[in-house]
Amino acid sequence: MTFRPHIYRSQEIDIYGNYMEFMEREKENLMAVKDVEFSKFKKDVDVLLVKICGLNSDDLPDAAWYDYFDSGMSALDAIDSAIVDQWYDVPGLEEMYYAYVGQLEGV
């Protein structure tokens, strides 16, 4: 009986390489989920702004919407922060906001 070497060669397995690829995919998926959540947040902001003053966030000067979203603010709190931070010089907006909040609180 003669011995013949097999034709298959063993390959080195890079378990960390697969893990790194997996983590990159998970990071991309997480970013996609966060983008969807931000879109919902921005839509909620626009709905409230239309109720408050008839304008949406694109009609008013830029505010740091993603920062407000990332810090976990509600849409109403984000609008309040935008009024204080960016829209302090828009005439009548602050009064319309407080009138709307007063209606919500039943004042």
N, C-alpha and C positions, 0 to 999 in steps of 0.2 A: 504494500500500500504506500502510495506516495502522498506527500503532504503538499497541497497547493494553497498559497495564500489567498485569502478572500479578496474580491475586487472592490469591496466597500472600504472606504477610509473613514475613520472617525473624524468628526469635526469638533472644534472647540465650541462650546455653548456659552454664549454671552448672555447670562441671565439678567444682567443689569441693563444691557442695551434694550432688551425687550421691555423692561420695566420703564426705562426712560421714554421710549416711544409711547407706552401706555399712558404715562403721566402727561405727556404733551397732548395726547388725544383728549384726556380727561380735562385738562386745562382749557382746551378749545371748546369742549362741550359746556363747561361751566361758564365760560365767557358768553357763549351763545344763550344760555339760560339767563344770565344776568342782563344781556341786551334785551331779551324779551320782557323781563321784569321791568327794566327801565322804560321800555315803550309803553307798557301798561301804566306806569307811574306818570309819564308825560301826558298820556291820554286823560288820566284823572285830573291832572293839573289843568289841561285845556278845557275840560268840561266845567270845572269849577270857575275858571276865569271867564268863560262865556256867561255863566250864571251871574257872576259878580259885576262884570263891566261890559260884556258883549264883545270882548276881544280874546284872542287866544295868545299863547306864549310867543308865537312867531310875530305877532303884531306889536309887541312891546319890546323895549330894549332887552338885550341878552342878560340872562341871569345864570347862575352856576347850578343848573338843574341836576347835572350828574353828581355834583358834590352834595346837594341836598338829598338826593336819592341814596347815595352811598352812605350817608350818615344816618339813614333810617328814618328820615322825616316823613310825615304824612303829606299828602298833596296840599292840604290847607296850611300846614305849618311851613311848607316850602314857599307857598305864595306869600305868607306873612314875612318870611325872611327875604324874599325877593323884593318886596315893597320897601323894607328897611334898607337892604343892601344896594339895590339898583334903581328902583322906581320911585324913590323919595321925591323926585322932582316932576312926576307925572301928575298934573292937576286933577284933583277929585278922586283919584284911585284909592287912596287910603280911606277916605270917607265911605266909598262904595264897599270896600272890603269890610270895614267895621259894621256897616249897616247889614251886610250879609251875615256876618258872624252873630250879630245881635238877633237876627231872625232865627238862626239856628238854635241859639240859646233861649229864645223866647222872651227876650228883653224888649 
